[in-house]
Amino acid sequence: MDFSAPLTPATLLRRYKRFLADVRFDDGHVETVHCPNPGAMLGLHGPGSRIWLKPGKGKLNWGWVLTETGGGLVGIDTSLPNRLVAEALAAGRIPELAGYASHRPEVAYGANSRIDFLLTAAEGNGPSRPDCYVEVKNVHWSRQPGLAEFPDCVTERGAKHLRELSAMVAAGARAVMLYVVQRSDCSRFGIAADCDPGYAAAFREARNKGVEALCYACQVARAGVAIERPLPLVSNVLE
């Protein structure tokens, strides 16, 4: 996915109230910009960080998109992964999810929830293929070189999604938790059990009940972001 306009660099002064950040542009002026990420953003919001912005669409003139780290650029916009997955599904870049006739976003299911994507097979005379429920999670945390981790804060909502995916498997469907890593410097993925033991337990239980886990890393550049390659899941919570 290419950005519609060139990104503009700035220096982060502070992030606050989750969705706001004060930045200094290279010409010296200071503005408040939108931070499209409600999470902890560990390691990505330190004062003095070099960040990249796109023109805003609401009350604020700018929106935060990328942060520079020692390993390169990291995408912080939590709205991007669903758009990246939609693009990748259409292009067949996720082989494990290929071969479905339709990819419908935001379909109601579970207990007042919406699945990010419902994949359905074409009707025909061959063997039936169960519907596939795909939940997408944004990943941007890395505290060890090469290892991407999720979550970076306690997420009961994330655990709820795992339980609902398990229910879909019990009902005869296929269910997939898809982690999208918005950084290019990682070679493996793991669950941060020390950060949220409850999520790790829910993940382990969901896997035991047949929920699949996939992880894909992105190519992140100032021109755009795209899903690029699969990452293996380390077995820290699988036993």
NORWOCOR-V223979 format. One record per residue. N is the residue number from 0. RES is the residue in one small letter. PHI is phi in degrees with one decimal (NA if undefined). OMEGA is omega in whole degrees, 0 to 359 (none if undefined). NEAR is the number of other C-alpha atoms within 10 Angstrom. Layout:
N;RES;PHI;OMEGA;NEAR / N;RES;PHI;OMEGA;NEAR
//
This chain:
0;m;NA;178;14 / 1;d;-85.8;175;11 / 2;f;-72.2;186;13 / 3;s;-73.1;179;10 / 4;a;-144.0;178;10 / 5;p;-58.1;178;14 / 6;l;-76.9;182;20 / 7;t;-112.8;182;17 / 8;p;-80.0;176;19 / 9;a;-158.8;176;24 / 10;t;-109.5;181;19 / 11;l;-73.8;175;23 / 12;l;-97.0;176;18 / 13;r;-165.3;172;15 / 14;r;-114.5;184;19 / 15;y;-154.0;182;10 / 16;k;50.3;178;8 / 17;r;63.1;189;14 / 18;f;-105.8;181;15 / 19;l;-125.9;175;19 / 20;a;-148.7;173;19 / 21;d;-98.8;183;19 / 22;v;-133.3;174;26 / 23;r;-113.2;178;17 / 24;f;-78.5;184;15 / 25;d;-65.1;177;11 / 26;d;-84.7;175;7 / 27;g;101.3;183;10 / 28;h;-80.8;185;9 / 29;v;-112.8;177;15 / 30;e;-139.3;169;15 / 31;t;-92.6;182;17 / 32;v;-123.1;179;23 / 33;h;-83.5;174;23 / 34;c;-107.4;185;22 / 35;p;-84.1;183;17 / 36;n;-155.7;182;17 / 37;p;-86.2;186;13 / 38;g;-81.9;183;15 / 39;a;-71.2;181;14 / 40;m;52.6;183;17 / 41;l;-59.3;179;13 / 42;g;79.0;186;13 / 43;l;-123.9;183;20 / 44;h;-132.8;178;19 / 45;g;-73.9;176;13 / 46;p;-54.3;182;13 / 47;g;94.9;179;13 / 48;s;-65.0;174;18 / 49;r;-84.7;182;20 / 50;i;-128.2;182;25 / 51;w;-128.5;189;23 / 52;l;-122.4;172;22 / 53;k;-117.8;177;20 / 54;p;-58.5;181;16 / 55;g;-81.5;180;13 / 56;k;-117.1;182;10 / 57;g;-111.2;182;9 / 58;k;-72.7;181;8 / 59;l;-96.3;186;13 / 60;n;-75.0;188;14 / 61;w;-138.8;174;20 / 62;g;-127.7;181;24 / 63;w;-76.0;183;28 / 64;v;-121.2;186;24 / 65;l;-129.7;171;25 / 66;t;-123.8;175;23 / 67;e;-85.6;174;14 / 68;t;-129.0;178;15 / 69;g;-60.9;181;6 / 70;g;-92.7;181;13 / 71;g;128.9;182;13 / 72;l;-97.7;179;22 / 73;v;-126.7;177;27 / 74;g;-82.1;183;29 / 75;i;-111.3;184;26 / 76;d;-79.2;183;18 / 77;t;-74.2;176;18 / 78;s;-83.7;184;11 / 79;l;-73.3;186;18 / 80;p;-53.7;179;24 / 81;n;-63.2;178;19 / 82;r;-69.0;178;13 / 83;l;-66.0;179;16 / 84;v;-66.7;178;22 / 85;a;-57.8;179;16 / 86;e;-65.0;181;15 / 87;a;-67.5;178;19 / 88;l;-62.4;180;20 / 89;a;-63.2;182;12 / 90;a;-92.0;180;10 / 91;g;71.4;183;14 / 92;r;-87.9;175;16 / 93;i;-119.6;187;18 / 94;p;-56.1;182;10 / 95;e;-63.9;182;9 / 96;l;-115.0;181;16 / 97;a;-83.3;173;14 / 98;g;92.7;177;13 / 99;y;-92.2;184;16 / 100;a;-78.2;183;11 / 101;s;-139.9;179;14 / 102;h;-130.6;183;19 / 103;r;-94.0;179;14 / 104;p;-88.0;170;16 / 105;e;53.2;179;14 / 106;v;-97.8;181;12 / 107;a;-64.7;176;12 / 108;y;-164.8;174;14 / 109;g;61.6;182;14 / 110;a;-93.4;179;9 / 111;n;58.0;180;6 / 112;s;-118.2;173;13 / 113;r;-130.4;177;15 / 114;i;-79.0;182;19 / 115;d;-62.7;178;21 / 116;f;-145.0;171;22 / 117;l;-112.4;181;22 / 118;l;-100.6;180;22 / 119;t;-128.7;180;17 / 120;a;-86.9;177;15 / 121;a;-73.7;176;12 / 122;e;-73.4;181;10 / 123;g;-169.1;182;7 / 124;n;-91.0;182;6 / 125;g;-80.0;179;7 / 126;p;-58.8;180;7 / 127;s;-70.8;179;10 / 128;r;-118.2;184;13 / 129;p;-67.5;173;14 / 130;d;-59.7;180;17 / 131;c;-121.8;179;22 / 132;y;-96.7;184;25 / 133;v;-119.9;175;25 / 134;e;-103.5;184;22 / 135;v;-109.4;176;19 / 136;k;-124.3;176;18 / 137;n;-82.5;179;21 / 138;v;-127.5;175;26 / 139;h;-142.4;185;24 / 140;w;-91.0;173;23 / 141;s;-147.3;178;22 / 142;r;-109.0;173;10 / 143;q;-122.9;181;9 / 144;p;-53.6;175;11 / 145;g;85.4;183;14 / 146;l;-111.2;172;17 / 147;a;-91.3;183;29 / 148;e;-135.0;175;24 / 149;f;-143.1;356;24 / 150;p;-90.0;176;24 / 151;d;-104.2;174;20 / 152;c;-161.5;180;15 / 153;v;-64.7;182;16 / 154;t;-136.6;175;15 / 155;e;-64.6;177;13 / 156;r;-60.3;178;10 / 157;g;-64.4;178;16 / 158;a;-64.7;177;19 / 159;k;-60.9;178;16 / 160;h;-61.8;178;22 / 161;l;-64.0;179;24 / 162;r;-64.7;180;18 / 163;e;-70.2;175;20 / 164;l;-64.7;177;30 / 165;s;-59.9;178;25 / 166;a;-63.9;178;18 / 167;m;-66.8;177;20 / 168;v;-62.5;179;21 / 169;a;-61.8;180;14 / 170;a;-85.7;176;9 / 171;g;104.6;180;11 / 172;a;-93.8;171;17 / 173;r;-98.5;181;21 / 174;a;-136.5;184;27 / 175;v;-134.3;169;23 / 176;m;-97.7;185;21 / 177;l;-111.6;179;19 / 178;y;-96.9;181;23 / 179;v;-109.4;183;26 / 180;v;-93.0;181;33 / 181;q;-86.8;175;29 / 182;r;-159.5;186;28 / 183;s;-104.9;189;21 / 184;d;-101.4;182;22 / 185;c;-116.0;181;20 / 186;s;-117.4;179;16 / 187;r;-156.4;185;19 / 188;f;-136.0;178;25 / 189;g;-146.6;176;20 / 190;i;-89.1;182;23 / 191;a;-83.3;185;19 / 192;a;-63.8;180;18 / 193;d;-71.9;179;12 / 194;c;-79.7;180;16 / 195;d;-144.8;179;18 / 196;p;-58.3;180;14 / 197;g;-63.7;178;16 / 198;y;-67.0;180;25 / 199;a;-61.2;178;22 / 200;a;-66.3;179;15 / 201;a;-66.0;178;19 / 202;f;-64.2;180;26 / 203;r;-61.2;180;17 / 204;e;-64.1;180;16 / 205;a;-63.7;178;24 / 206;r;-61.9;179;18 / 207;n;-65.4;180;13 / 208;k;-93.0;174;15 / 209;g;107.2;176;18 / 210;v;-72.3;179;26 / 211;e;-87.6;176;18 / 212;a;-125.1;176;17 / 213;l;-122.6;176;19 / 214;c;-137.3;178;22 / 215;y;-129.7;175;22 / 216;a;-91.1;181;25 / 217;c;-108.1;164;22 / 218;q;-88.8;185;18 / 219;v;-114.4;180;22 / 220;a;-142.9;179;17 / 221;r;-67.6;179;17 / 222;a;-85.2;182;12 / 223;g;168.2;181;15 / 224;v;-131.6;178;21 / 225;a;-148.9;173;20 / 226;i;-64.6;190;23 / 227;e;-120.9;190;17 / 228;r;-154.3;178;15 / 229;p;-76.5;173;20 / 230;l;-117.2;176;20 / 231;p;-73.3;178;13 / 232;l;-91.9;176;19 / 233;v;-72.8;192;13 / 234;s;-94.7;185;10 / 235;n;-70.0;180;11 / 236;v;-127.3;185;15 / 237;l;-93.8;182;14 / 238;e;-73.2;none;6
//
